[in-house]
């Protein structure tokens, strides 16, 4: 069980680093261009990344069966993807 936990923590860390970089570069592009679509894109990726972070925190710090962490991550991923979808249609 410890091996699986270490793998999950490592994968969550990679997700946070990559999601953070995508969010940073999208926001940097927004600041350079002022395009609202890029702002929404940064917000969407930031929300998905935040979902991963919060799910990891909930899973590690709260004594739950893991379902709460899954709900948190799934909800924020869905919201983040909705924002990303909006960014593709924003002017």
DSSP file (Angstrom, degrees, kcal/mol; ACC not computed):
  #  RESIDUE AA STRUCTURE BP1 BP2  ACC     N-H-->O    O-->H-N    N-H-->O    O-->H-N    TCO  KAPPA ALPHA  PHI   PSI    X-CA   Y-CA   Z-CA
    1    1 A X     >        0   0    0      0, 0.0     4,-2.2     0, 0.0     5,-0.2   0.000 360.0 360.0 360.0 -34.5    0.0    0.0    0.0
    2    2 A X  H  >  +     0   0    0      1,-0.2     4,-2.5     2,-0.2     5,-0.2   0.886 360.0  54.5 -64.1 -37.8    2.9    2.4    0.7
    3    3 A X  H  > S+     0   0    0      2,-0.2     4,-2.0     1,-0.2    -1,-0.2   0.907 109.1  47.2 -62.7 -42.5    4.2    1.9   -2.8
    4    4 A X  H  > S+     0   0    0      2,-0.2     4,-2.5     1,-0.2    -1,-0.2   0.914 111.3  51.6 -65.2 -43.0    0.9    2.9   -4.3
    5    5 A X  H  X S+     0   0    0     -4,-2.2     4,-2.5     1,-0.2    -2,-0.2   0.915 109.8  49.3 -60.4 -44.4    0.6    5.9   -2.0
    6    6 A X  H  X S+     0   0    0     -4,-2.5     4,-2.3     1,-0.2    -1,-0.2   0.886 110.9  50.3 -62.7 -39.0    4.1    7.1   -3.1
    7    7 A X  H  X S+     0   0    0     -4,-2.0     4,-2.6     2,-0.2    -2,-0.2   0.915 110.9  48.5 -65.0 -43.8    3.2    6.7   -6.7
    8    8 A X  H  X S+     0   0    0     -4,-2.5     4,-2.7     2,-0.2     5,-0.2   0.922 111.9  49.3 -63.5 -44.3    0.0    8.7   -6.3
    9    9 A X  H  X S+     0   0    0     -4,-2.5     4,-2.1     1,-0.2    -1,-0.2   0.912 112.2  48.8 -61.5 -42.2    1.9   11.5   -4.4
   10   10 A X  H  X S+     0   0    0     -4,-2.3     4,-2.1     2,-0.2    -2,-0.2   0.919 112.9  46.8 -64.1 -43.6    4.6   11.5   -7.2
   11   11 A X  H  X S+     0   0    0     -4,-2.6     4,-2.4     2,-0.2    -2,-0.2   0.888 111.2  51.5 -67.6 -38.6    1.9   11.7   -9.9
   12   12 A X  H  X S+     0   0    0     -4,-2.7     4,-2.5     2,-0.2    -1,-0.2   0.894 109.2  51.8 -63.0 -38.9    0.0   14.5   -8.1
   13   13 A X  H  X S+     0   0    0     -4,-2.1     4,-2.4     2,-0.2    -2,-0.2   0.922 110.0  47.6 -63.5 -44.5    3.3   16.4   -7.8
   14   14 A X  H  X S+     0   0    0     -4,-2.1     4,-2.8     1,-0.2     5,-0.3   0.912 111.8  51.4 -62.0 -42.4    3.9   16.1  -11.5
   15   15 A X  H  X S+     0   0    0     -4,-2.4     4,-2.8     1,-0.2     5,-0.3   0.912 110.6  48.5 -60.7 -43.6    0.3   17.2  -12.2
   16   16 A X  H  X S+     0   0    0     -4,-2.5     4,-2.4     2,-0.2    -2,-0.2   0.909 113.1  46.8 -64.6 -42.5    0.7   20.2  -10.0
   17   17 A X  H  X S+     0   0    0     -4,-2.4     4,-2.2     2,-0.2    -2,-0.2   0.953 117.6  41.5 -65.5 -49.4    4.0   21.3  -11.6
   18   18 A X  H  X S+     0   0    0     -4,-2.8     4,-2.6     2,-0.2    -2,-0.2   0.920 116.8  48.1 -66.3 -43.2    2.7   20.9  -15.1
   19   19 A X  H  X S+     0   0    0     -4,-2.8     4,-2.5    -5,-0.3    -1,-0.2   0.893 111.7  51.1 -63.1 -39.7   -0.7   22.4  -14.4
   20   20 A X  H  X S+     0   0    0     -4,-2.4     4,-2.5    -5,-0.3    -1,-0.2   0.897 110.7  48.2 -64.0 -40.2    1.0   25.3  -12.7
   21   21 A X  H  X S+     0   0    0     -4,-2.2     4,-2.7     2,-0.2     5,-0.2   0.917 111.8  48.8 -67.0 -43.1    3.3   25.9  -15.6
   22   22 A X  H  X S+     0   0    0     -4,-2.6     4,-2.4     2,-0.2     5,-0.2   0.932 113.5  47.6 -61.3 -44.7    0.4   25.8  -18.1
   23   23 A X  H  X S+     0   0    0     -4,-2.5     4,-2.5    -5,-0.2     5,-0.2   0.924 112.3  49.8 -61.0 -45.3   -1.5   28.2  -16.0
   24   24 A X  H  X S+     0   0    0     -4,-2.5     4,-2.6     1,-0.2    -2,-0.2   0.935 113.2  44.5 -60.1 -49.1    1.5   30.5  -15.6
   25   25 A X  H  X S+     0   0    0     -4,-2.7     4,-2.2     2,-0.2    -1,-0.2   0.869 113.1  50.8 -68.9 -35.4    2.2   30.6  -19.4
   26   26 A X  H  X S+     0   0    0     -4,-2.4     4,-2.1    -5,-0.2    -1,-0.2   0.917 113.3  45.9 -65.9 -41.5   -1.4   31.1  -20.3
   27   27 A X  H  X S+     0   0    0     -4,-2.5     4,-2.6     2,-0.2    -2,-0.2   0.887 111.0  52.9 -67.6 -38.0   -1.7   34.0  -17.8
   28   28 A X  H  X S+     0   0    0     -4,-2.6     4,-1.8     2,-0.2    -1,-0.2   0.899 109.3  49.4 -62.4 -40.6    1.6   35.4  -19.1
   29   29 A X  H  X S+     0   0    0     -4,-2.2     4,-2.3     2,-0.2     5,-0.3   0.891 109.9  51.9 -65.8 -39.0    0.2   35.3  -22.6
   30   30 A X  H  X S+     0   0    0     -4,-2.1     4,-3.8     8,-0.2    -2,-0.2   0.934 109.0  49.5 -61.6 -45.4   -3.0   37.0  -21.4
   31   31 A X  H  < S+     0   0    0     -4,-2.6    -1,-0.2     1,-0.2    -2,-0.2   0.857 113.6  47.2 -62.7 -34.5   -1.0   39.8  -19.8
   32   32 A X  H  < S+     0   0    0     -4,-1.8    -1,-0.2    -5,-0.2    -2,-0.2   0.879 128.6  22.3 -73.5 -38.4    1.0   40.3  -23.0
   33   33 A X  H  < S-     0   0    0     -4,-2.3    -2,-0.2    -5,-0.1    -3,-0.2   0.718  87.6-135.8-104.5 -25.4   -2.0   40.3  -25.3
   34   34 A X     <  +     0   0    0     -4,-3.8     2,-0.4    -5,-0.3    -4,-0.1   0.595  46.8 158.3  77.1   9.8   -4.9   41.3  -23.1
   35   35 A X    >>  -     0   0    0     -6,-0.3     4,-1.4    -5,-0.2     3,-0.6  -0.545  38.3-150.2 -73.6 122.6   -7.0   38.6  -24.8
   36   36 A X  H 3> S+     0   0    0     -2,-0.4     4,-2.4     1,-0.2     5,-0.2   0.821  95.3  62.2 -62.0 -31.1   -9.9   37.5  -22.6
   37   37 A X  H 3> S+     0   0    0      1,-0.2     4,-2.3     2,-0.2    -1,-0.2   0.886 103.0  49.1 -62.9 -38.1   -9.8   34.0  -24.0
   38   38 A X  H <> S+     0   0    0     -3,-0.6     4,-2.4     2,-0.2    -8,-0.2   0.847 108.6  53.4 -70.7 -32.9   -6.3   33.5  -22.7
   39   39 A X  H  X S+     0   0    0     -4,-1.4     4,-2.3     2,-0.2    -2,-0.2   0.930 111.2  46.0 -64.4 -44.4   -7.4   34.8  -19.2
   40   40 A X  H  X S+     0   0    0     -4,-2.4     4,-2.7     2,-0.2    -2,-0.2   0.889 110.7  53.4 -64.7 -39.0  -10.2   32.2  -19.3
   41   41 A X  H  X S+     0   0    0     -4,-2.3     4,-2.5     2,-0.2     5,-0.3   0.928 109.9  47.4 -61.1 -45.5   -7.8   29.6  -20.4
   42   42 A X  H  X S+     0   0    0     -4,-2.4     4,-2.4     1,-0.2    -2,-0.2   0.912 112.8  49.5 -62.0 -42.7   -5.5   30.4  -17.5
   43   43 A X  H  X S+     0   0    0     -4,-2.3     4,-2.2     2,-0.2    -2,-0.2   0.901 110.6  50.6 -63.6 -41.5   -8.4   30.3  -15.1
   44   44 A X  H  X S+     0   0    0     -4,-2.7     4,-2.2     2,-0.2    -2,-0.2   0.940 113.4  43.2 -63.3 -48.4   -9.6   27.0  -16.4
   45   45 A X  H  X S+     0   0    0     -4,-2.5     4,-2.4     1,-0.2    -1,-0.2   0.873 112.8  54.2 -66.6 -35.3   -6.2   25.3  -16.1
   46   46 A X  H  X S+     0   0    0     -4,-2.4     4,-2.6    -5,-0.3    -1,-0.2   0.890 108.2  49.8 -63.2 -38.6   -5.7   26.9  -12.7
   47   47 A X  H  X S+     0   0    0     -4,-2.2     4,-2.2     2,-0.2    -2,-0.2   0.913 111.1  48.0 -67.1 -43.4   -9.1   25.4  -11.6
   48   48 A X  H  X S+     0   0    0     -4,-2.2     4,-1.6     2,-0.2    -2,-0.2   0.922 114.2  47.4 -61.8 -43.8   -8.2   21.9  -12.8
   49   49 A X  H  X S+     0   0    0     -4,-2.4     4,-2.3     1,-0.2    -2,-0.2   0.904 109.8  52.7 -64.7 -42.2   -4.8   22.2  -11.1
   50   50 A X  H  X S+     0   0    0     -4,-2.6     4,-3.2     1,-0.2     5,-0.3   0.884 105.6  55.9 -60.8 -38.6   -6.4   23.4   -7.9
   51   51 A X  H  X S+     0   0    0     -4,-2.2     4,-2.2     1,-0.2    -1,-0.2   0.897 107.8  47.8 -60.2 -41.2   -8.7   20.4   -8.0
   52   52 A X  H  X S+     0   0    0     -4,-1.6     4,-2.0     2,-0.2    -2,-0.2   0.917 113.6  47.7 -65.7 -43.1   -5.8   18.1   -8.1
   53   53 A X  H  X S+     0   0    0     -4,-2.3     4,-2.3     2,-0.2    -2,-0.2   0.951 113.9  45.9 -62.6 -50.4   -4.1   19.9   -5.2
   54   54 A X  H  X S+     0   0    0     -4,-3.2     4,-3.0     1,-0.2     5,-0.2   0.874 110.3  53.8 -64.3 -37.0   -7.2   20.0   -3.0
   55   55 A X  H  X S+     0   0    0     -4,-2.2     4,-2.5    -5,-0.3    -1,-0.2   0.913 110.0  48.0 -62.9 -41.3   -8.0   16.4   -3.7
   56   56 A X  H  X S+     0   0    0     -4,-2.0     4,-2.2     2,-0.2     5,-0.2   0.908 113.3  47.4 -64.9 -41.6   -4.5   15.4   -2.6
   57   57 A X  H  X>S+     0   0    0     -4,-2.3     4,-3.0     2,-0.2     5,-0.5   0.939 113.9  46.9 -64.6 -47.4   -4.8   17.6    0.6
   58   58 A X  H  X5S+     0   0    0     -4,-3.0     4,-1.7     1,-0.2    -2,-0.2   0.917 114.1  48.4 -60.5 -43.7   -8.2   16.2    1.4
   59   59 A X  H  <5S+     0   0    0     -4,-2.5     5,-0.3    -5,-0.2    -1,-0.2   0.883 119.5  37.2 -65.7 -39.6   -7.0   12.6    0.8
   60   60 A X  H  <5S+     0   0    0     -4,-2.2    -2,-0.2    -5,-0.2    -1,-0.2   0.856 126.1  32.7 -83.0 -36.4   -3.8   13.0    2.9
   61   61 A X  H  <5S+     0   0    0     -4,-3.0     2,-0.4    -5,-0.2    -3,-0.2   0.795 107.7  64.7 -97.1 -30.9   -5.1   15.2    5.8
   62   62 A X  S  <<S-     0   0    0     -4,-1.7     2,-1.5    -5,-0.5     0, 0.0  -0.751  81.2-124.5 -97.4 142.4   -8.7   14.2    6.3
   63   63 A X        +     0   0    0     -2,-0.4     2,-0.3     2,-0.1    -4,-0.1  -0.666  61.4 130.9 -85.9  90.5   -9.6   10.8    7.5
   64   64 A X  S    S-     0   0    0     -2,-1.5    -2,-0.0    -5,-0.3     0, 0.0  -0.826  70.8-109.2-132.1 171.8  -12.0    9.8    4.7
   65   65 A X        -     0   0    0     -2,-0.3    -2,-0.1     1,-0.0    -6,-0.1   0.394  63.7 -99.4 -84.3   4.8  -12.4    6.8    2.5
   66   66 A X  S  > S+     0   0    0     -8,-0.1     4,-1.9   -11,-0.0     5,-0.1   0.197 101.9 104.4  99.6 -17.1  -11.2    8.7   -0.5
   67   67 A X  H  > S+     0   0    0      1,-0.2     4,-2.4     2,-0.2     5,-0.2   0.881  78.6  53.4 -66.2 -37.4  -14.6    9.4   -1.9
   68   68 A X  H  > S+     0   0    0      1,-0.2     4,-2.6     2,-0.2    -1,-0.2   0.927 109.0  49.0 -63.4 -44.3  -14.6   13.1   -0.7
   69   69 A X  H  > S+     0   0    0      1,-0.2     4,-2.6     2,-0.2    -1,-0.2   0.896 111.1  50.5 -61.2 -40.6  -11.2   13.7   -2.4
   70   70 A X  H  X S+     0   0    0     -4,-1.9     4,-2.6     2,-0.2    -1,-0.2   0.894 110.6  48.7 -65.0 -40.8  -12.6   12.1   -5.6
   71   71 A X  H  X S+     0   0    0     -4,-2.4     4,-2.7     2,-0.2     5,-0.2   0.924 112.1  49.2 -65.0 -44.7  -15.7   14.3   -5.5
   72   72 A X  H  X S+     0   0    0     -4,-2.6     4,-2.3     1,-0.2     5,-0.2   0.946 115.2  43.6 -59.2 -50.0  -13.6   17.5   -4.9
   73   73 A X  H  X S+     0   0    0     -4,-2.6     4,-2.3     1,-0.2    -2,-0.2   0.919 115.1  48.3 -64.3 -44.2  -11.2   16.6   -7.8
   74   74 A X  H  X S+     0   0    0     -4,-2.6     4,-2.4    -5,-0.2    -1,-0.2   0.907 111.9  49.4 -64.4 -42.0  -14.0   15.6  -10.2
   75   75 A X  H  X S+     0   0    0     -4,-2.7     4,-2.3     2,-0.2    -2,-0.2   0.941 114.4  43.4 -63.8 -47.9  -16.1   18.8   -9.5
   76   76 A X  H  X S+     0   0    0     -4,-2.3     4,-2.6    -5,-0.2    -1,-0.2   0.840 112.6  53.5 -70.0 -31.3  -13.1   21.2  -10.0
   77   77 A X  H  X S+     0   0    0     -4,-2.3     4,-2.6    -5,-0.2    -1,-0.2   0.925 109.9  48.0 -65.4 -43.6  -12.0   19.3  -13.1
   78   78 A X  H  X S+     0   0    0     -4,-2.4     4,-1.9     2,-0.2    -2,-0.2   0.923 114.1  46.0 -62.9 -44.3  -15.5   19.6  -14.6
   79   79 A X  H  X S+     0   0    0     -4,-2.3     4,-2.2     2,-0.2    -2,-0.2   0.926 113.0  50.8 -63.9 -44.6  -15.7   23.3  -13.7
   80   80 A X  H  X S+     0   0    0     -4,-2.6     4,-2.4     1,-0.2    -2,-0.2   0.906 110.3  48.4 -60.2 -43.1  -12.1   23.9  -15.1
   81   81 A X  H  X S+     0   0    0     -4,-2.6     4,-2.7     2,-0.2    -1,-0.2   0.860 108.5  54.4 -67.5 -34.1  -12.9   22.1  -18.3
   82   82 A X  H  X S+     0   0    0     -4,-1.9     4,-2.3     2,-0.2    -1,-0.2   0.911 110.0  47.3 -63.4 -41.0  -16.1   24.2  -18.7
   83   83 A X  H  X S+     0   0    0     -4,-2.2     4,-2.2     2,-0.2    -2,-0.2   0.905 111.6  50.4 -66.5 -41.2  -14.0   27.3  -18.4
   84   84 A X  H  X S+     0   0    0     -4,-2.4     4,-1.2     2,-0.2    -2,-0.2   0.914 109.7  51.0 -62.4 -42.3  -11.5   26.0  -20.9
   85   85 A X  H >X S+     0   0    0     -4,-2.7     3,-0.7     1,-0.2     4,-0.6   0.926 109.4  50.4 -60.7 -44.3  -14.3   25.2  -23.3
   86   86 A X  H >X S+     0   0    0     -4,-2.3     3,-1.5     1,-0.2     4,-1.2   0.894 104.2  59.3 -58.7 -39.6  -15.6   28.8  -22.8
   87   87 A X  H 3< S+     0   0    0     -4,-2.2    -1,-0.2     1,-0.3    -2,-0.2   0.798  99.1  58.2 -62.3 -27.2  -12.1   30.1  -23.6
   88   88 A X  H << S+     0   0    0     -4,-1.2    -1,-0.3    -3,-0.7    -2,-0.2   0.698 114.4  36.5 -75.0 -17.9  -12.2   28.4  -27.0
   89   89 A X  H << S+     0   0    0     -3,-1.5    -2,-0.2    -4,-0.6    -1,-0.2   0.480  91.9 109.5-110.6  -6.8  -15.4   30.4  -27.9
   90   90 A X     <        0   0    0     -4,-1.2   -53,-0.1     1,-0.1    -3,-0.0  -0.391 360.0 360.0 -71.9 148.4  -14.6   33.7  -26.2
   91   91 A X              0   0    0     -2,-0.1    -1,-0.1   -55,-0.1   -55,-0.1   0.458 360.0 360.0 -80.9 360.0  -13.8   36.7  -28.4
